[in-house]
């Protein structure tokens, strides 16, 4: 008889040793055997669940294959070396391209046509580093008819005056205006107000 039971004439009921009257208590090798059986049952159910999920994934998985002439995106990773070549930063794109497949080398390697800025990289990549590009006509941008001068500069027209400010320059006050230019999406420059009034008076009407 346990000392607690001999002293108080009842079984101990603390969280580490809780007994109910009439319940069956496992001791010795019995509890070890029952625990081992429960662990084996849990492991078997986990393997069945994993195999079931694997079968679902395998049904949807298709090996990537390309032919010469296809266009693919190239993954930006340290493995491909593209990340070091373009000085990848936190907000850099995950893929570059599309680039054309030149030929297939082995079952899982392809040679692609590299752009001039990536000419120092080896042109052969594993298929896991490539992503198929689906051609879309909306991706093709038509080049506008831009008049280029003899000095290779392009003439753009101002759209509107956004704001103005006074700036101290060499001891005198200069009036500047912020000009929004046509053909420069989201671009603007600060110009002298007198020069803009002389060249484009209609903006100040």
N, CA, C and O of each residue as an XYZ file, in Angstrom:
820
protein
N       0.853     -1.185      0.000
C       0.000      0.000      0.000
C       0.895      1.243      0.000
O       1.917      1.303      0.684
N       0.468      2.236     -0.797
C       1.248      3.465     -0.882
C       1.152      4.246      0.421
O       0.146      4.150      1.124
N       2.191      5.024      0.755
C       2.153      5.788      2.012
C       0.958      6.723      2.099
O       0.360      6.856      3.166
N       0.592      7.386      0.977
C      -0.540      8.311      1.005
C      -1.825      7.560      1.315
O      -2.640      8.017      2.117
N      -2.007      6.396      0.672
C      -3.219      5.606      0.882
C      -3.265      5.039      2.298
O      -4.333      4.945      2.904
N      -2.092      4.662      2.820
C      -2.060      4.130      4.186
C      -2.381      5.210      5.198
O      -2.969      4.929      6.243
N      -1.995      6.466      4.896
C      -2.206      7.556      5.853
C      -3.623      8.085      5.808
O      -4.236      8.321      6.849
N      -4.159      8.277      4.581
C      -5.464      8.938      4.443
C      -6.596      7.975      4.078
O      -7.748      8.391      3.954
N      -6.271      6.692      3.907
C      -7.264      5.685      3.589
C      -7.984      5.948      2.253
O      -9.130      5.533      2.082
N      -7.334      6.620      1.327
C      -7.868      6.845     -0.025
C      -6.689      7.068     -0.982
O      -5.577      7.397     -0.571
N      -6.973      6.879     -2.242
C      -5.919      7.011     -3.224
C      -5.579      8.483     -3.495
O      -6.395      9.384     -3.303
N      -4.364      8.676     -3.939
C      -3.886     10.034     -4.225
C      -4.575     10.581     -5.465
O      -4.739      9.879     -6.463
N      -4.984     11.869     -5.385
C      -5.620     12.520     -6.521
C      -4.970     13.880     -6.778
O      -5.566     14.933     -6.554
N      -3.758     13.818     -7.245
C      -3.071     15.025     -7.687
C      -2.898     14.915     -9.197
O      -3.032     13.817     -9.738
N      -2.603     16.018     -9.908
C      -2.489     15.957    -11.379
C      -1.503     14.918    -11.871
O      -1.689     14.375    -12.960
N      -0.442     14.615    -11.097
C       0.542     13.640    -11.527
C       0.127     12.211    -11.211
O       0.727     11.264    -11.719
N      -0.873     12.054    -10.395
C      -1.281     10.700     -9.995
C      -2.770     10.723     -9.663
O      -3.149     10.783     -8.493
N      -3.609     10.676    -10.689
C      -5.056     10.820    -10.493
C      -5.734      9.490    -10.746
O      -5.610      8.919    -11.829
N      -6.425      9.014     -9.783
C      -7.113      7.725     -9.902
C      -8.579      7.928     -9.605
O      -8.949      8.665     -8.692
N      -9.416      7.260    -10.394
C     -10.840      7.190    -10.113
C     -11.162      5.795     -9.594
O     -10.546      4.809     -9.998
N     -12.128      5.728     -8.702
C     -12.516      4.444     -8.142
C     -13.050      3.535     -9.240
O     -13.919      3.933    -10.015
N     -12.542      2.343     -9.302
C     -13.033      1.362    -10.244
C     -12.384      1.421    -11.618
O     -12.682      0.561    -12.447
N     -11.500      2.397    -11.913
C     -10.892      2.460    -13.240
C      -9.692      1.519    -13.317
O      -9.051      1.197    -12.317
N      -9.413      1.085    -14.578
C      -8.316      0.155    -14.797
C      -7.030      0.928    -15.025
O      -6.985      1.801    -15.892
N      -6.002      0.634    -14.278
C      -4.742      1.353    -14.351
C      -3.698      0.468    -15.002
O      -3.444     -0.654    -14.562
N      -3.075      1.015    -16.099
C      -2.020      0.276    -16.779
C      -0.695      0.523    -16.081
O      -0.366      1.656    -15.729
N       0.039     -0.516    -15.891
C       1.346     -0.392    -15.258
C       2.347     -1.282    -15.976
O       1.975     -2.249    -16.640
N       3.618     -0.943    -15.832
C       4.684     -1.782    -16.352
C       4.648     -1.918    -17.862
O       4.393     -0.944    -18.571
N       4.909     -3.153    -18.371
C       4.999     -3.384    -19.821
C       3.685     -3.176    -20.544
O       3.689     -2.955    -21.755
N       2.556     -3.238    -19.846
C       1.261     -3.058    -20.509
C       1.123     -1.668    -21.108
O       0.687     -1.524    -22.251
N       1.495     -0.632    -20.335
C       1.376      0.732    -20.833
C       2.361      1.006    -21.971
O       2.068      1.764    -22.895
N       3.533      0.375    -21.887
C       4.514      0.532    -22.972
C       3.989     -0.093    -24.259
O       4.131      0.492    -25.333
N       3.382     -1.279    -24.163
C       2.860     -1.959    -25.335
C       1.703     -1.174    -25.962
O       1.639     -1.026    -27.183
N       0.803     -0.680    -25.132
C      -0.346      0.059    -25.652
C       0.106      1.371    -26.301
O      -0.418      1.759    -27.346
N       1.073      2.051    -25.689
C       1.588      3.295    -26.272
C       2.261      3.030    -27.612
O       2.085      3.798    -28.558
N       3.026      1.954    -27.698
C       3.693      1.603    -28.961
C       2.679      1.330    -30.061
O       2.881      1.748    -31.201
N       1.593      0.634    -29.739
C       0.551      0.356    -30.729
C      -0.121      1.638    -31.216
O      -0.400      1.791    -32.405
N      -0.381      2.569    -30.270
C      -0.989      3.843    -30.657
C      -0.068      4.639    -31.579
O      -0.530      5.238    -32.551
N       1.233      4.650    -31.280
C       2.192      5.377    -32.117
C       2.241      4.781    -33.520
O       2.279      5.515    -34.508
N       2.239      3.435    -33.611
C       2.259      2.783    -34.918
C       1.001      3.100    -35.719
O       1.065      3.295    -36.932
N      -0.146      3.152    -35.035
C      -1.399      3.486    -35.707
C      -1.360      4.921    -36.254
O      -1.787      5.172    -37.381
N      -0.846      5.853    -35.449
C      -0.752      7.246    -35.887
C       0.194      7.375    -37.079
O      -0.106      8.089    -38.036
N       1.332      6.688    -37.025
C       2.278      6.737    -38.141
C       1.670      6.171    -39.423
O       1.889      6.715    -40.505
N       0.918      5.096    -39.310
C       0.289      4.497    -40.488
C      -0.730      5.445    -41.111
O      -0.815      5.561    -42.334
N      -1.502      6.122    -40.263
C      -2.491      7.069    -40.786
C      -1.812      8.280    -41.438
O      -2.299      8.799    -42.443
N      -0.696      8.726    -40.869
C       0.036      9.850    -41.458
C       0.612      9.468    -42.820
O       0.559     10.266    -43.757
N       1.168      8.244    -42.943
C       1.699      7.794    -44.235
C       0.585      7.681    -45.275
O       0.788      8.027    -46.439
N      -0.575      7.205    -44.869
C      -1.694      7.090    -45.807
C      -2.140      8.470    -46.293
O      -2.433      8.657    -47.474
N      -2.188      9.434    -45.367
C      -2.570     10.793    -45.749
C      -1.540     11.418    -46.691
O      -1.908     12.070    -47.669
N      -0.249     11.222    -46.400
C       0.791     11.764    -47.268
C       0.746     11.127    -48.653
O       0.894     11.825    -49.656
N       0.546      9.820    -48.723
C       0.465      9.150    -50.020
C      -0.744      9.635    -50.819
O      -0.670      9.783    -52.038
N      -1.852      9.880    -50.128
C      -3.040     10.383    -50.808
C      -2.800     11.776    -51.377
O      -3.176     12.050    -52.517
N      -2.173     12.668    -50.591
C      -1.868     14.007    -51.086
C      -0.856     13.957    -52.228
O      -0.954     14.739    -53.173
N       0.109     13.050    -52.150
C       1.103     12.916    -53.219
C       0.455     12.466    -54.522
O       0.818     12.940    -55.598
N      -0.505     11.549    -54.421
C      -1.180     11.075    -55.628
C      -1.971     12.196    -56.287
O      -2.026     12.276    -57.514
N      -2.598     13.081    -55.466
C      -3.315     14.221    -56.023
C      -2.356     15.158    -56.754
O      -2.655     15.630    -57.851
N      -1.188     15.425    -56.132
C      -0.219     16.332    -56.742
C       0.376     15.744    -58.015
O       0.595     16.464    -58.989
N       0.639     14.439    -58.012
C       1.224     13.803    -59.196
C       0.271     13.825    -60.385
O       0.715     13.900    -61.530
N      -1.026     13.761    -60.130
C      -1.993     13.803    -61.218
C      -1.994     15.152    -61.915
O      -2.240     15.227    -63.119
N      -1.722     16.224    -61.170
C      -1.732     17.574    -61.737
C      -0.367     17.999    -62.257
O      -0.270     18.957    -63.025
N       0.687     17.301    -61.852
C       2.031     17.691    -62.254
C       2.332     17.170    -63.651
O       2.095     16.001    -63.956
N       2.859     18.057    -64.502
C       3.265     17.680    -65.841
C       4.707     18.127    -66.051
O       5.045     19.263    -65.719
N       5.564     17.267    -66.591
C       6.955     17.671    -66.823
C       7.037     18.790    -67.855
O       6.366     18.742    -68.886
N       7.862     19.800    -67.574
C       8.027     20.918    -68.503
C       8.901     20.494    -69.672
O       9.985     19.941    -69.488
N       8.417     20.762    -70.869
C       9.181     20.479    -72.070
C       9.002     21.635    -73.038
O       7.906     22.175    -73.189
N      10.100     22.005    -73.691
C      10.080     23.092    -74.663
C      10.705     22.600    -75.958
O      11.422     21.599    -75.987
N      10.415     23.329    -77.026
C      11.035     23.055    -78.323
C      11.709     24.329    -78.798
O      11.410     25.423    -78.321
N      12.625     24.169    -79.748
C      13.339     25.324    -80.289
C      12.336     26.313    -80.874
O      11.448     25.937    -81.639
N      12.494     27.575    -80.504
C      11.582     28.607    -80.965
C      10.604     29.068    -79.916
O      10.052     30.162    -80.032
N      10.369     28.252    -78.873
C       9.494     28.672    -77.775
C      10.124     29.820    -77.009
O      11.340     30.009    -77.036
N       9.281     30.588    -76.323
C       9.765     31.687    -75.496
C       9.483     31.365    -74.030
O       8.416     30.860    -73.681
N      10.457     31.665    -73.189
C      10.356     31.351    -71.768
C      10.829     32.537    -70.939
O      11.567     33.401    -71.412
N      10.376     32.551    -69.676
C      10.889     33.493    -68.693
C      12.025     32.821    -67.937
O      12.001     31.609    -67.719
N      13.014     33.603    -67.539
C      14.169     33.098    -66.810
C      14.075     33.546    -65.359
O      13.929     34.735    -65.075
N      14.161     32.576    -64.436
C      14.039     32.870    -63.008
C      15.273     33.613    -62.495
O      16.405     33.263    -62.826
N      15.034     34.644    -61.681
C      16.133     35.423    -61.095
C      16.498     34.799    -59.760
O      15.832     35.045    -58.754
N      17.555     33.991    -59.746
C      18.031     33.340    -58.526
C      19.551     33.329    -58.522
O      20.167     33.427    -59.584
N      20.171     33.213    -57.350
C      21.635     33.082    -57.314
C      22.131     31.853    -58.059
O      23.271     31.827    -58.524
N      21.268     30.810    -58.179
C      21.671     29.594    -58.874
C      21.940     29.863    -60.340
O      22.935     29.386    -60.886
N      21.055     30.632    -60.993
C      21.235     30.931    -62.409
C      22.295     31.995    -62.638
O      22.827     32.109    -63.742
N      22.610     32.777    -61.610
C      23.585     33.845    -61.775
C      22.967     35.138    -62.259
O      23.649     36.160    -62.333
N      21.675     35.113    -62.595
C      21.015     36.317    -63.098
C      20.921     37.373    -62.006
O      21.051     38.567    -62.275
N      20.692     36.926    -60.764
C      20.585     37.886    -59.666
C      21.837     38.715    -59.490
O      21.754     39.911    -59.210
N      23.006     38.095    -59.651
C      24.263     38.845    -59.535
C      24.497     39.718    -60.755
O      25.082     40.796    -60.650
N      24.034     39.250    -61.925
C      24.282     39.998    -63.154
C      23.496     41.301    -63.209
O      23.984     42.296    -63.745
N      22.268     41.305    -62.654
C      21.440     42.507    -62.723
C      21.418     43.260    -61.392
O      20.660     44.216    -61.230
N      22.251     42.826    -60.437
C      22.278     43.461    -59.113
C      20.884     43.436    -58.487
O      20.298     44.477    -58.190
N      20.376     42.229    -58.296
C      19.014     42.055    -57.798
C      18.850     42.709    -56.427
O      19.723     42.621    -55.563
N      17.716     43.359    -56.259
C      17.366     43.990    -54.990
C      16.049     43.406    -54.492
O      15.498     42.485    -55.094
N      15.557     43.951    -53.390
C      14.371     43.397    -52.749
C      13.167     43.428    -53.669
O      12.375     42.486    -53.681
N      13.014     44.502    -54.446
C      11.853     44.653    -55.312
C      12.159     44.318    -56.765
O      11.407     44.719    -57.653
N      13.232     43.602    -57.028
C      13.561     43.199    -58.390
C      12.562     42.145    -58.871
O      11.995     41.423    -58.051
N      12.334     42.043    -60.197
C      11.393     41.035    -60.699
C      11.895     39.624    -60.446
O      13.102     39.391    -60.392
N      10.966     38.677    -60.291
C      11.329     37.280    -60.064
C      11.707     36.583    -61.362
O      12.438     35.592    -61.343
N      11.208     37.098    -62.506
C      11.499     36.504    -63.798
C      11.910     37.591    -64.780
O      11.465     38.735    -64.683
N      12.761     37.221    -65.721
C      13.173     38.103    -66.805
C      12.794     37.460    -68.126
O      12.706     36.237    -68.232
N      12.569     38.293    -69.129
C      12.274     37.745    -70.445
C      11.055     38.384    -71.056
O      10.658     39.476    -70.649
N      10.444     37.719    -72.040
C      10.729     36.348    -72.468
C      11.931     36.256    -73.402
O      12.239     37.194    -74.138
N      12.616     35.084    -73.355
C      13.749     34.782    -74.215
C      13.433     33.524    -75.027
O      12.648     32.674    -74.607
N      14.053     33.432    -76.178
C      13.758     32.331    -77.086
C      14.633     31.116    -76.799
O      15.823     31.238    -76.510
N      14.008     29.931    -76.886
C      14.743     28.673    -76.753
C      15.522     28.433    -78.042
O      14.945     28.423    -79.129
N      16.831     28.240    -77.917
C      17.666     27.979    -79.091
C      17.700     26.490    -79.413
O      17.495     26.095    -80.561
N      17.958     25.663    -78.403
C      17.957     24.212    -78.622
C      17.889     23.511    -77.275
O      18.120     24.101    -76.220
N      17.557     22.213    -77.355
C      17.462     21.386    -76.157
C      18.768     20.625    -75.969
O      19.307     20.039    -76.908
N      19.264     20.646    -74.732
C      20.506     19.936    -74.403
C      20.188     18.936    -73.306
O      20.060     19.308    -72.140
N      20.062     17.689    -73.668
C      19.714     16.681    -72.680
C      18.237     16.747    -72.336
O      17.501     17.556    -72.901
N      17.794     15.891    -71.403
C      16.357     15.828    -71.075
C      15.842     17.002    -70.252
O      14.648     17.297    -70.297
N      16.710     17.684    -69.498
C      16.224     18.743    -68.591
C      17.005     20.045    -68.732
O      16.930     20.886    -67.837
N      17.741     20.245    -69.800
C      18.541     21.458    -69.977
C      18.241     22.068    -71.342
O      18.039     21.362    -72.330
N      18.218     23.419    -71.368
C      17.917     24.141    -72.599
C      18.880     25.314    -72.750
O      19.284     25.949    -71.776
N      19.228     25.575    -73.997
C      20.038     26.750    -74.313
C      19.111     27.833    -74.832
O      18.320     27.594    -75.745
N      19.206     29.037    -74.249
C      18.341     30.136    -74.656
C      19.188     31.269    -75.224
O      20.389     31.361    -74.968
N      18.537     32.120    -75.996
C      19.202     33.271    -76.601
C      19.270     34.371    -75.554
O      18.242     34.913    -75.148
N      20.484     34.702    -75.115
C      20.657     35.675    -74.055
C      20.722     37.088    -74.615
O      21.286     37.297    -75.689
N      20.149     38.072    -73.900
C      20.262     39.470    -74.328
C      21.677     39.988    -74.094
O      22.440     39.370    -73.352
N      22.040     41.106    -74.710
C      23.414     41.621    -74.557
C      23.821     41.881    -73.116
O      24.974     41.646    -72.755
N      22.889     42.367    -72.273
C      23.249     42.684    -70.884
C      23.514     41.443    -70.045
O      24.082     41.549    -68.958
N      23.108     40.248    -70.532
C      23.373     38.996    -69.822
C      24.286     38.080    -70.626
O      24.295     36.867    -70.417
N      25.053     38.660    -71.546
C      25.905     37.859    -72.423
C      27.026     37.169    -71.662
O      27.592     36.196    -72.161
N      27.364     37.648    -70.463
C      28.445     37.027    -69.690
C      27.995     35.768    -68.953
O      28.824     35.086    -68.349
N      26.708     35.446    -68.989
C      26.203     34.242    -68.330
C      26.214     33.062    -69.296
O      26.119     33.234    -70.511
N      26.332     31.865    -68.733
C      26.257     30.653    -69.552
C      24.818     30.495    -70.046
O      23.890     30.601    -69.245
N      24.607     30.248    -71.327
C      23.247     30.259    -71.886
C      22.441     28.996    -71.652
O      21.299     28.919    -72.105
N      22.991     27.993    -70.956
C      22.278     26.735    -70.721
C      21.710     26.739    -69.303
O      22.424     27.014    -68.339
N      20.395     26.426    -69.185
C      19.723     26.473    -67.888
C      18.902     25.206    -67.686
O      18.406     24.600    -68.636
N      18.774     24.824    -66.411
C      17.919     23.696    -66.049
C      16.461     24.095    -66.241
O      16.103     25.266    -66.113
N      15.627     23.109    -66.550
C      14.223     23.392    -66.839
C      13.503     23.995    -65.634
O      12.519     24.713    -65.810
N      13.972     23.719    -64.412
C      13.335     24.267    -63.221
C      13.515     25.777    -63.114
O      12.782     26.434    -62.375
N      14.486     26.339    -63.846
C      14.739     27.773    -63.808
C      13.983     28.514    -64.910
O      14.131     29.728    -65.057
N      13.180     27.793    -65.679
C      12.448     28.381    -66.797
C      10.951     28.321    -66.535
O      10.456     27.434    -65.839
N      10.250     29.277    -67.104
C       8.792     29.316    -67.004
C       8.224     29.632    -68.378
O       8.686     30.550    -69.056
N       7.222     28.867    -68.782
C       6.684     29.016    -70.131
C       6.009     30.362    -70.305
O       5.295     30.838    -69.422
N       6.251     30.971    -71.471
C       5.610     32.237    -71.809
C       4.490     31.960    -72.803
O       4.714     31.367    -73.858
N       3.284     32.395    -72.458
C       2.131     32.241    -73.341
C       1.982     33.517    -74.145
O       1.787     34.596    -73.585
N       2.074     33.390    -75.456
C       2.025     34.559    -76.324
C       0.676     35.254    -76.215
O      -0.367     34.603    -76.159
N       0.707     36.584    -76.185
C      -0.505     37.398    -76.082
C      -0.310     38.641    -76.933
O       0.690     39.346    -76.794
N      -1.253     38.907    -77.803
C      -1.129     40.060    -78.701
C      -1.137     41.377    -77.947
O      -0.609     42.374    -78.438
N      -1.739     41.394    -76.742
C      -1.773     42.642    -75.970
C      -0.395     43.015    -75.435
O      -0.180     44.151    -75.012
N       0.541     42.062    -75.450
C       1.894     42.347    -74.978
C       2.728     43.075    -76.020
O       3.806     43.579    -75.705
N       2.245     43.136    -77.256
C       2.982     43.791    -78.335
C       2.601     45.263    -78.367
O       1.431     45.605    -78.535
N       3.587     46.127    -78.206
C       3.365     47.572    -78.201
C       3.796     48.154    -79.527
O       4.910     47.912    -79.991
N       2.905     48.925    -80.139
C       3.228     49.571    -81.402
C       4.067     50.816    -81.138
O       3.781     51.595    -80.228
N       5.100     50.988    -81.946
C       5.987     52.134    -81.799
C       5.341     53.353    -82.435
O       4.924     53.321    -83.593
N       5.265     54.427    -81.659
C       4.668     55.648    -82.176
C       5.609     56.325    -83.165
O       6.823     56.127    -83.137
N       5.015     57.123    -84.030
C       5.788     57.866    -85.022
C       6.456     59.055    -84.343
O       5.849     60.116    -84.199
N       7.696     58.878    -83.929
C       8.431     59.904    -83.196
C       9.422     60.570    -84.141
O      10.181     59.901    -84.841
N       9.401     61.880    -84.147
C      10.333     62.641    -84.990
C      11.648     62.830    -84.241
O      11.692     63.458    -83.183
N      12.711     62.278    -84.807
C      14.030     62.364    -84.194
C      14.857     63.404    -84.941
O      14.932     63.382    -86.169
N      15.473     64.312    -84.194
C      16.291     65.359    -84.802
C      17.642     64.811    -85.239
O      17.981     63.659    -84.967
N      18.410     65.663    -85.922
C      19.728     65.240    -86.401
C      20.676     64.923    -85.249
O      21.539     64.056    -85.386
N      20.530     65.610    -84.114
C      21.388     65.344    -82.962
C      20.849     64.190    -82.101
O      21.288     64.002    -80.967
N      19.884     63.408    -82.654
C      19.288     62.231    -82.006
C      18.432     62.568    -80.791
O      18.143     61.687    -79.981
N      18.024     63.816    -80.652
C      17.112     64.204    -79.589
C      15.671     64.150    -80.112
O      15.435     64.204    -81.319
N      14.728     64.044    -79.198
C      13.314     63.932    -79.551
C      12.579     65.144    -79.003
O      12.771     65.529    -77.849
N      11.749     65.733    -79.826
C      10.995     66.906    -79.415
C       9.702     66.472    -78.739
O       8.932     65.693    -79.300
N       9.468     66.971    -77.547
C       8.231     66.707    -76.819
C       7.570     68.034    -76.494
O       8.238     69.061    -76.370
N       6.265     68.004    -76.359
C       5.493     69.203    -76.094
C       5.002     69.212    -74.651
O       4.652     68.167    -74.103
N       4.975     70.395    -74.036
C       4.445     70.473    -72.670
C       2.924     70.340    -72.676
O       2.246     70.824    -73.582
N       2.403     69.674    -71.647
C       0.965     69.471    -71.534
C       0.330     70.530    -70.658
O      -0.688     71.116    -71.027
N       0.924     70.781    -69.497
C       0.365     71.764    -68.572
C       1.404     72.168    -67.546
O       2.446     71.531    -67.392
N       1.087     73.247    -66.853
C       1.904     73.710    -65.732
C       1.294     73.159    -64.447
O       0.136     73.438    -64.136
N       2.066     72.384    -63.710
C       1.546     71.737    -62.514
C       1.562     72.682    -61.310
O       0.568     72.790    -60.593
N       2.687     73.365    -61.090
C       2.819     74.284    -59.965
C       3.995     75.218    -60.211
O       4.738     75.061    -61.180
N       4.149     76.178    -59.332
C       5.241     77.149    -59.471
C       5.836     77.433    -58.104
O       5.200     77.200    -57.076
N       7.086     77.947    -58.104
C       7.751     78.286    -56.856
C       8.856     79.297    -57.127
O       9.335     79.425    -58.253
N       9.252     80.007    -56.085
C      10.356     80.963    -56.162
C      11.590     80.352    -55.529
O      11.514     79.742    -54.463
N      12.726     80.519    -56.188
C      13.972     79.961    -55.701
C      15.053     81.023    -55.716
O      15.184     81.782    -56.676
N      15.834     81.068    -54.632
C      16.941     82.012    -54.535
C      18.157     81.438    -55.261
O      18.631     80.351    -54.928
N      18.651     82.165    -56.241
C      19.786     81.719    -57.029
C      20.737     82.894    -57.240
O      20.400     83.860    -57.925
N      21.934     82.803    -56.641
C      22.977     83.827    -56.765
C      22.481     85.213    -56.355
O      22.725     86.215    -57.026
N      21.781     85.223    -55.238
C      21.356     86.493    -54.672
C      20.124     87.094    -55.294
O      19.748     88.208    -54.929
N      19.472     86.408    -56.221
C      18.254     86.945    -56.818
C      17.174     85.865    -56.834
O      17.475     84.673    -56.775
N      15.926     86.291    -56.913
C      14.779     85.396    -56.903
C      14.432     84.969    -58.321
O      14.244     85.801    -59.208
N      14.350     83.655    -58.519
C      14.018     83.102    -59.832
C      12.704     82.352    -59.713
O      12.508     81.575    -58.778
N      11.797     82.586    -60.666
C      10.503     81.922    -60.676
C      10.599     80.668    -61.547
O      10.979     80.725    -62.717
N      10.240     79.527    -60.932
C      10.260     78.246    -61.636
C       8.855     77.666    -61.731
O       8.008     77.912    -60.873
N       8.623     76.895    -62.783
C       7.339     76.217    -62.954
C       7.602     74.732    -63.212
O       8.574     74.357    -63.869
N       6.708     73.905    -62.677
C       6.803     72.464    -62.889
C       5.984     72.098    -64.112
O       4.768     72.292    -64.130
N       6.648     71.566    -65.143
C       6.018     71.309    -66.436
C       5.814     69.804    -66.612
O       6.734     69.011    -66.410
N       4.592     69.426    -66.993
C       4.287     68.039    -67.351
C       4.423     67.924    -68.868
O       3.795     68.673    -69.616
N       5.260     66.967    -69.315
C       5.555     66.839    -70.734
C       4.789     65.682    -71.366
O       4.543     64.659    -70.727
N       4.418     65.859    -72.631
C       3.765     64.806    -73.399
C       4.812     63.778    -73.818
O       5.928     64.132    -74.197
N       4.435     62.487    -73.746
C       5.368     61.441    -74.137
C       6.242     60.967    -73.005
O       6.973     59.989    -73.161
N       6.187     61.638    -71.860
C       6.935     61.224    -70.676
C       5.938     60.896    -69.580
O       5.596     61.752    -68.764
N       5.486     59.682    -69.563
C       4.439     59.296    -68.622
C       4.966     59.418    -67.204
O       5.949     58.780    -66.828
N       4.285     60.254    -66.424
C       4.675     60.431    -65.035
C       5.940     61.243    -64.848
O       6.467     61.298    -63.737
N       6.459     61.892    -65.923
C       7.707     62.645    -65.820
C       7.405     64.127    -65.881
O       6.455     64.552    -66.539
N       8.211     64.904    -65.198
C       8.050     66.358    -65.179
C       9.400     66.995    -64.879
O      10.303     66.348    -64.348
N       9.523     68.262    -65.225
C      10.763     69.001    -64.981
C      10.421     70.402    -64.491
O       9.331     70.923    -64.727
N      11.386     70.987    -63.806
C      11.264     72.381    -63.366
C      11.989     73.259    -64.377
O      13.166     73.044    -64.666
N      11.280     74.249    -64.913
C      11.823     75.140    -65.932
C      11.661     76.585    -65.487
O      10.854     76.896    -64.610
N      12.453     77.473    -66.116
C      12.317     78.905    -65.844
C      10.993     79.402    -66.401
O      10.640     79.112    -67.544
N      10.266     80.154    -65.584
C       8.957     80.641    -66.011
C       9.065     81.577    -67.206
O       8.232     81.501    -68.109
N      10.071     82.465    -67.242
C      10.206     83.410    -68.349
C      10.434     82.680    -69.674
O       9.857     83.048    -70.697
N      11.282     81.639    -69.650
C      11.551     80.896    -70.878
C      10.323     80.130    -71.353
O      10.064     80.056    -72.554
N       9.566     79.562    -70.422
C       8.368     78.833    -70.807
C       7.291     79.771    -71.337
O       6.569     79.409    -72.266
N       7.166     80.985    -70.758
C       6.191     81.947    -71.261
C       6.536     82.393    -72.673
O       5.653     82.627    -73.499
N       7.828     82.506    -72.938
C       8.244     82.933    -74.275
C       8.040     81.827    -75.302
O       7.631     82.101    -76.430
N       8.316     80.597    -74.932
C       8.212     79.488    -75.881
C       6.791     78.925    -75.975
O       6.361     78.517    -77.054
N       6.061     78.901    -74.858
C       4.726     78.308    -74.844
C       3.768     79.237    -74.093
O       3.367     78.919    -72.973
N       3.405     80.344    -74.666
C       2.521     81.306    -73.964
C       1.131     80.774    -73.697
O       0.467     81.240    -72.772
N       0.665     79.798    -74.489
C      -0.704     79.290    -74.313
C      -0.869     78.545    -72.988
O      -1.996     78.369    -72.523
N       0.235     78.101    -72.367
C       0.118     77.402    -71.088
C      -0.244     78.335    -69.939
O      -0.677     77.869    -68.885
N      -0.077     79.635    -70.123
C      -0.284     80.594    -69.032
C      -1.567     81.400    -69.221
O      -1.787     82.379    -68.508
N      -2.404     81.010    -70.159
C      -3.654     81.748    -70.380
C      -4.688     81.366    -69.326
O      -5.806     81.881    -69.343
